[in-house]
Amino acid sequence: IERLVRLIMEEGNNDDSGFSLRRKAKELQILVTKAVGEDGSSYNSLSEVVRKWKSLGTNGFI
């Protein structure tokens, strides 16, 4: 784990794998931000669940 953390954190090294890991992490950050943002896939899915629950009513439950 320590080796991987150092690889990711050390920007000045000549190892392309550290650069690749940082680039991939940045790409994933962008995708996740879009997914959880308004109109993102996760946001829309959760909104749909809430709409369905609301349409069912409480049926005696709070």
N, C-alpha and C positions, 0 to 999 in steps of 0.2 A: 504494500500500500504506500509506504513511504517513497519508494522509487517512482511510482506513478504520480504521486502528488508533486514530487520534485520535477518530474518531466513536464507536467502541465504548467507549473508555476514559473519555470525558468525560461523566459522568452528569449534570452540571449544565446541559448545553446544552438548547436548546429544540427540538432536532431529534428527531422521533419515530423516525427510521430507526435512530439509535443505540440507543434503547430497544428497538426491535423486534429488532435484532440480538442484544442482550444476552438478551432474553427467549427467543429461538429457541435461542441457545447453551445456556441453562439447561435448556430442554426436551430438547435433544439429550443433554446431560450425564445427565439422569435416565434417558432411554431406554437409553443405552449402559451405564450402571451396572446397570440391570436385566438387560440382555442378557448381560453378562459375569458377573453374580452367580450364585450357586448357584441352580439351577432356571431360569436365564435361557436364552434361545434359543441363544446362542453356547456357553454352558457345556454345555447338553444336546447340541448338535451335536458338539462336540469329545469329549464323553464317549462318544457313540455310535461315533465313529471309533475311539477307544481300545478299546472293547468288541469291535468287529469285528476289529481287528488282533490282539487277544488270542485271539479264537476261531480265527483262522487258524493259530496256532502259529508256531513259528520256521522250520520246514522247513530246518533246517541253518544258518539265519542268526541272528545275535545281535541 
